């Protein structure tokens, strides 16, 4: 398998892990009513760094996608 | 084992499939090495104490993992926490020691988390050891985990049987065999011999690593790092890496680099 493809597969798995982590953060935030916790900010930065590596899209667009994913993950479920 | 011409050609074809260049992440450095390091190679980087060998090794390690090479950093001197702090420090512009001791200021929190997030992207490919000293144990770990790029910091601290000279000769030869057998690139850091230390400033001086002449003999790439100093002898934040031995190309050339403080990021100097 091509090196770059293997790398992207591993990074895609990591995106899924981080989005699952977002779910837990969301649950915690709902309990504490703190909707901009440090955990969320770190989770978002990690997602941004991953998206930077995976996709060359505009930073603002990526941030919008992450905000959307972080906020709507339960709605989608 | 005897091999005929066709068998060797066939082996070359097979080797092409499994061998890849591991970019150093620095364009001039890569050009000097015709593309970077190769799997199955033993690379030695020597230098005096405090010359920045471990910083350079950590940076090269990160460049390898960011290309998707499953890598391991065997630190036989500093802790794994310090290695990771250096990786984050380099990307956040914060002194590694402050990251390690969690004494970064509140204002630096954003910088720190950005640096940490950048390193975190490649966590799947990074593995650290700071309690493995035995050569056999290093071999077993590389084999078991199928590492493709390995850093050993540093060779004089590897434990094996024998007195210093025999021990170092044995370790050097075993590492070379290991790189070939396990299809990985092994970057080993080394102290330099007293003789080599005297001529370290020269691009074509004596290439001798501390402990045994075998280290220089068996390596595929032999490099020296030299920290630049003022006329008064004070250490500067710049250094050069000289390729002293290159089994597959030119030697005697060097690349200059700068440490960008306070994080210790390494930048190639464009001449």
Interface residues (C-beta under 8 A of the other chain):
Chain A: X3 X4 X6 X7 X10 X11 X13 X14 X41 X42 X45 X46 X48 X49 X50 X52 X53
Chain B: X20 X67 X68 X69 X113 X114 X116 X117 X118 X120 X121 X123 X124 X125
